[in-house]
Amino acid sequence: IFISAGEHDMTSNIIHLVLARLPDAPKGSKGISLFVVPKFHVKADGSLGERNPIFCAGLEHKMGIHGNATAQIVIEGATGTLVGEPNKGLAAMFVMMNAARLGVGNQSLGLTEVAYQNALAYAKDRIQMRSLSGVKAKDKEADPIIVHPDVRKMLLTAKAYAEGGRALQIFCTLLLDKEHNHPDEKVRKDSGELVALLTPIVKAFITDNGHIATNSCMQVFGGHGFIKEWGMEQFVRDNRINMIYEGTNTIQSLDLLGRKILGNNGASLKKFGKLVAKLVEEEGVNEKMAEFINPIAMLGDQLTKFTTEIGFKGFQNPDEVGAAAVDYLRV
C-alpha cells in the first residue's frame, strides 16, 4: 500500500488508519474493520514506547506533488487498535474520506486561483500582435495579449471556475456548520443530507475544472508556460492527482447519481431543488440577475426530466447509470 506522507521525521509519531480483517470476519466489504496503527506505541502516561513494525519500503516517483512524499508502507505483524465496531470499518473510514474529498476540491480551487492570477498578470504584460478589432495600446509596438478573444476566454473560464468553486465551498462550509452546531435537529439533518449530496460534486467538478483552468492558464503563457521557471506547469501536474485520489472522479459521479440521487428516489435532489426554486422566485423579478436566473430556471426543469429518464433506464439496465454518471455530474 502507499500513502501520502506515510513516513517522515517531522513529528515524533505517525498514526495510520488501516482497514483490515479480524480473524472471524465475513468475506467481502462487510468484514472490514478500521484500526489505528501507530509508528510507535504510546504508553499509558502518553510517552512513546517501542517501535511498531510498520515501515516505509520506498518512495513513489510521481508526476506532481513532489513536496509530499508518497510512501510505500509495509506492515509486518504490527499491532493496531480497533476503531468503532468490528466489521464496520468502511463506514468509519468514509467519515474521514468525505472530509478529505471536500479538502481535495479545495486544493484544486487553490490551484485554479493561483494559475488564474499568474496568467492574468502575464496577459496584461505580454505584448504580441494587434487586436483584430483595432489598435488598443497605441503607445506600444503591439497590444497586450489580454485583448485577444481566445486569451480572454481562457482567463474568464478560469476566473468563473475559481469564483464559482469558492462559492460552492463556502456554501458547503455553512452547511457543515449547521449540521454540527444548529439547535434545530431537522436543520442539522437536512444540512448533513445536502453536504452528502454536494460532496462528490465538490470533489469531482472542482478538480475537473482545475484541470481545465490550469491547462488554459499555462496556455496563456505560450511556450513559457511549458518551462519550469515560470511555475505554470507545476500547477497542471499538481492538480492532476486531485482527479484521482480519495476516489476517482468517475467514482464520485457514480456515488452522486447512483447513491445520492437515485438511491433515495431523488429525495435529496428535491430538497436542493427547493433551494434553487426559492432563489429563482426571489431574484426572478430582478432584471440585473436575469441572465443568470433564467438559465437556472430552465435547467431545473431539464434536470428533473432527464434524471427521471436515467432512473427509469437504470432500473432496466444499471450500465445506463454508469454511462451517464460522469456527464450528469457536470450538468
SULFENSUL-V982818 format. One record per backbone hydrogen bond with DSSP energy under -1.0 kcal/mol. CO is the residue of the C=O (numbers start at 1). NH is the residue of the N-H. E is the energy in kcal/mol with one decimal. If there is no record, write none. Layout:
{{CO	NH	E} {CO	NH	E}}
This chain:
{{1	73	-3.0} {3	6	-1.5} {3	71	-2.3} {14	39	-2.5} {16	37	-3.2} {18	35	-2.4} {20	33	-3.2} {22	25	-2.1} {28	31	-1.8} {29	32	-1.2} {32	89	-2.8} {33	20	-2.4} {34	83	-3.3} {35	18	-2.8} {36	81	-2.3} {37	16	-2.3} {39	52	-2.9} {41	49	-4.2} {43	46	-1.9} {47	43	-3.2} {50	41	-2.5} {52	54	-2.9} {53	76	-2.1} {55	74	-3.3} {58	72	-3.2} {65	68	-1.6} {69	5	-3.3} {70	60	-2.7} {71	3	-2.0} {72	57	-3.0} {74	55	-2.8} {81	36	-2.7} {85	88	-1.5} {88	92	-1.6} {89	93	-2.9} {90	94	-2.1} {93	97	-2.6} {94	98	-2.5} {95	99	-1.2} {96	100	-2.4} {97	101	-2.2} {98	102	-1.7} {99	103	-1.8} {100	104	-2.6} {101	105	-1.8} {102	106	-1.5} {103	107	-1.9} {104	108	-2.0} {105	109	-2.0} {106	110	-2.4} {107	111	-2.1} {108	112	-2.6} {109	113	-2.3} {110	114	-2.5} {111	115	-2.2} {112	116	-2.2} {113	117	-2.6} {114	118	-2.0} {115	119	-2.5} {116	120	-2.9} {117	121	-1.9} {118	122	-2.1} {119	123	-2.7} {120	124	-1.6} {121	125	-1.1} {122	126	-3.2} {123	146	-1.6} {126	145	-2.7} {129	143	-3.0} {131	134	-1.6} {137	140	-1.7} {143	128	-2.6} {144	147	-2.0} {145	148	-1.6} {148	152	-2.3} {149	153	-2.4} {150	154	-2.2} {151	155	-2.4} {152	156	-3.0} {153	157	-2.1} {154	158	-2.0} {155	159	-2.5} {156	160	-2.6} {157	161	-2.4} {158	162	-2.3} {159	163	-2.8} {160	164	-2.8} {161	165	-2.1} {162	166	-2.0} {163	167	-1.9} {164	168	-2.2} {165	169	-2.4} {166	170	-2.4} {167	171	-2.3} {168	172	-2.2} {169	173	-2.2} {170	174	-2.2} {171	175	-2.0} {172	176	-2.5} {173	177	-2.1} {174	178	-2.2} {175	179	-2.9} {176	180	-1.9} {177	181	-1.9} {178	182	-1.9} {184	188	-2.1} {185	189	-2.5} {186	190	-2.9} {187	191	-2.4} {188	192	-2.1} {189	193	-2.0} {190	194	-2.1} {191	195	-2.3} {192	196	-2.2} {193	197	-1.8} {194	198	-2.4} {195	199	-2.1} {198	202	-2.8} {199	203	-2.4} {200	204	-2.5} {201	205	-1.8} {203	207	-1.1} {204	208	-2.6} {205	209	-2.4} {206	210	-1.9} {207	211	-1.8} {208	212	-2.0} {209	213	-3.2} {210	214	-2.7} {211	215	-1.7} {212	216	-2.3} {213	217	-2.8} {214	218	-1.9} {215	219	-1.9} {216	220	-1.6} {219	222	-1.9} {221	224	-1.3} {222	225	-1.1} {223	226	-1.1} {224	227	-1.2} {227	230	-1.5} {228	231	-2.0} {231	235	-1.1} {232	236	-1.4} {233	237	-2.4} {234	238	-3.2} {235	239	-1.8} {236	240	-1.2} {239	242	-1.3} {241	244	-2.2} {241	245	-2.5} {243	249	-1.8} {248	252	-2.1} {249	253	-1.9} {250	254	-2.4} {251	255	-2.4} {252	256	-2.5} {253	257	-2.6} {254	258	-2.2} {255	259	-1.0} {255	260	-2.7} {256	261	-1.2} {257	262	-2.5} {261	266	-3.4} {262	265	-1.7} {264	267	-1.5} {266	270	-2.4} {267	271	-1.6} {268	272	-2.0} {269	273	-2.8} {270	274	-1.7} {271	275	-1.1} {272	276	-1.8} {273	277	-2.8} {274	278	-2.1} {275	279	-1.8} {276	280	-2.5} {277	281	-2.4} {278	282	-2.4} {279	283	-2.6} {280	284	-1.3} {283	286	-1.6} {286	289	-1.5} {287	290	-1.1} {289	292	-1.5} {289	293	-2.9} {290	294	-2.0} {292	296	-1.5} {293	297	-2.7} {294	298	-2.1} {295	299	-2.7} {296	300	-2.2} {297	301	-1.3} {298	302	-2.0} {299	303	-3.1} {300	304	-1.8} {301	305	-1.8} {302	306	-2.7} {303	307	-2.0} {304	308	-1.9} {305	309	-2.1} {306	310	-2.4} {307	311	-2.3} {308	312	-2.3} {309	313	-2.3} {310	314	-2.9} {311	315	-1.8} {313	317	-2.5} {317	320	-2.2} {318	322	-1.6} {319	323	-2.5} {320	324	-1.6} {321	325	-1.9} {324	328	-2.6} {325	329	-2.2} {328	331	-1.7}}
